[in-house]
Amino acid sequence: IWLKLYWFKPFGSRLLGRSSQILPHPALWPTMRAVSFTDVVRQMRAATDDAKLQADACAIFEAIPPLDVERKRLAGEAGAAGAIVAAMKRHSDSKAIQEVGFNALCILTFEDSTNQRRAAESGALDVVIEALLKPGATKIVLEAALSALKSLVARNASNTMAAGEASVVEAVMGVMTRRSGCPSVQMRACGALHCLVRNNVANQEAAGKFGAVELVVQAMREHSRDPHLQDAACEALQNLVFEHAGNRQRAGDCGAVAAVIETMQKHAKHPGVHEHGCGALWNLVADSPENMSQAQFGGAERLVLESIDRFPGLEGVQENACGMLAQLRLAQGATGRDVFTGSGDGADSISPFHVYKPARKGFCTWAGPAAGALRRAAGPRRPAAPPRLL
């Protein structure tokens, strides 16, 4: 039924350079009435040279809701990923097919490990790299390619490793350098970078080598008014410096600590900025006295406490803020180090959450005494405003 409804919707509005009143290719009309992804793929394979049909068919998959697991499963089983990648390779000069194809791949692979595998096996990463390296790629195509890349590698170790081996990290850094004045491209590049370096030391090394830390901080400073970019940049920093001394040092040298503090001050009401800002600060100051000094001098304590008060119902903010508070308390020489590490002195005692395994979640309660100590040191605070009815 949804395909029938989509048929009557202005179909070309998503595509570059096409009238919003153009209906789908006539060959697809019976397919759309039949509501069969298998027939859509069959039509794509039967008319590989027909650019209009390929674009319209890709748009059918682009229209699937990202969280519709059943339709994404049916599309994946029908061979949608392979057909989309084949169309993009055959019509590499068509901006319309590139845009709608990347959008369709992004939808199909979003939080879907099976479709991630199918897309990778079909050569989706090769198409992404080609688009990122293409000199004349438009802003819209680059945005779509970076979004597709993020969906392809998110929480997928094999795709992340394959992307690193294919020099995708270097390609993303090249896009950030060439499109430094475009906040939407920078935001999506930071999002892709965040997923590429997650739990992958080799990609962290490559990102540091090609200047990822410096480029992310530069984007934060050049587009300081864009909260969505700031959120993505803080998230990228959080993973770039996690348990990586070299990237942590690079971040400290280029002013990452100050940049995170500034964006948390400027975007005081944005939950994502504060969640990932606290997480970035947590990882930046861990095992780094220099970065810790910068954070203390910049007023990180007050900011973290304000984040806890401002977003009481957001678990991500609370967890990262408590982790940062624990780091601050330990750096100030407060008692209780034995509780975290089992040792009274030593460099490793400054970073309990990175030493302790498994994950850090659940250890926020250890930061309770830290929060109390910091509140007392901060002095009296203004009473909170009464709640408003919504």
Order of alpha helices (4+ residues) and beta strands (2+ residues): alpha-alpha-alpha-alpha-alpha-alpha-alpha-alpha-alpha-alpha-alpha-alpha-alpha-alpha-alpha-alpha-alpha-alpha-alpha-alpha-alpha-alpha-alpha-alpha-alpha
